[in-house]
């Protein structure tokens, strides 16, 4: 289980703090989700499609981070760093992070 703390900062911006090893996940959630529940719901629906076998993978780039989902894992990478930064976690861990995010946003 990945420890994530969701909150709004003094200016009202959505934040997701994680342990250092999951920093890219926190940055992805802040930059790509941006505190919008519908984005979490869309990603959770995509995960459901993967689990049901309707898709085998999906990949895309958002505001600053890329995401690749397969039936086994979620890979996140930064589009703007000079060194290649990637994080691969289980699909279940990514789903749990999204569910926690959605719970915070509702």
ABEGO torsion letter per residue (X at the ends): XBBBBBBBBAAGBBBBBBBAAAAAAAAAAAAAAGGBAAAAAAAAAAAAAAAAGABABBBBBBAABBBBBBAABBBBBBAABABBBBBBBBAAAAAAAAAAAAAAAX
